[in-house]
């Protein structure tokens, strides 16, 4: 068997063993995809014992390409919600999450100086303690850029493996300690979160309003839009007992009932006050020539265009009231830009809806199709960006985003843009997950195999136990400090704190544990999703920044 064939066979065996190990769970918590690393350590130990020869160049390429696939698909996944998570609603949680990342980095640097740990060892411990594989990848990448050999960079995998198990347990322990210290009643926390959420919910709302304002009688709908604002859509009108689609030139009369869709309760209340009063009439389309449909945008010719550019209001008897993008409901106005996969809520004449549906495409099967060209365009741009040297005054060596940071940043930007012409960066969730899992399995398998030769020796005869202790400090100290600040000084809901802790470590098993604390509450999942995009970027960039600064200091 050739060395390349043997290498691929070994990686397959590692993946099988690792995924099998990761499938085991104790009270809902397991190694997950991290099991592949331990499968690699196991197989790598025997490869060293029997002196098997693998193709190192092939393994190096597989590891780097797996890393690129992983971080690129993460960027595509989090891109649409990344900038939204930085807005005021999530600013406080993101600040706390950033605090956890910064404190973890400071703890790692402090341990580096206190115990004179080599740079490659403490970066591995740091990545394992925060259970973040891209951080490990970024650390290996930057050390290679700084001139460290393959043997030195593989030590990162050893440090990662030593610190990783307690990294997972440490998050759960932190949640438990905060709960005990503040004597928290989980049911009360859930009830408080639900009350607070209902008061600040920002999802779109609608109401059926009876026109009582005599000043509106005889005026077209366009005049009303000027009063209530263009962010509010009028989707249905009942006049003289007949249901109609309100157009800009539709004349309003006192006694008409109109449905308005607003981005929030404050805007809705303001509009209702101007028009008249809310009524219980449902304005149902049943038994009429009208209907309400949800249409998906798949026509590539429309991507990037605003709804106002299509001018369909003058061609068809329909109104678009809502726009769903990546699970987020938005009010559809004239400035709404179309992206592939957007789902539009359309109300109007049944015949015209059929015509408009064809205009937008509405081919759901296209959502399962992966456009390969944008993937490689994004990867290519990411590699180029990651290779650009960033010169900073005072540093003799330039910084680089590397293969971990470059593709991630490019993917976030491209996912936010959505499309350029007929090229779109939408990726079906199933395809994204498959590419992401393949990438991380390949990366961890190679890291495990390269680190396995010295794992047992380091654990039994070396400093393995000390590394575990250092990792425990890096895990626990930032979580507990920020957890106490969040609860004591900022009065953050406990279930939200649990989601914050899991998200700050980008750790799905910890999120599963947090969700299980109160199975009917979505507080933990919401906090996790809010901080995940920013934290993932910080976790990838932080080891690179630490490595360069310490390298320069030495």
Beta strands, then each sheet from edge to edge (+ up, - down):
strand 1: 25-26
strand 2: 29-30
strand 3: 205-211
strand 4: 233-239
strand 5: 242-244
strand 6: 257-262
strand 7: 276-278
strand 8: 290-296
strand 9: 318-325
strand 10: 328-331
strand 11: 343-349
strand 12: 419-420
strand 13: 423-424
sheet 1: 1+ 2-
sheet 2: 5+ 4- 6+ 3- 7+
sheet 3: 8+ 11- 9+ 10-
sheet 4: 12+ 13-
end
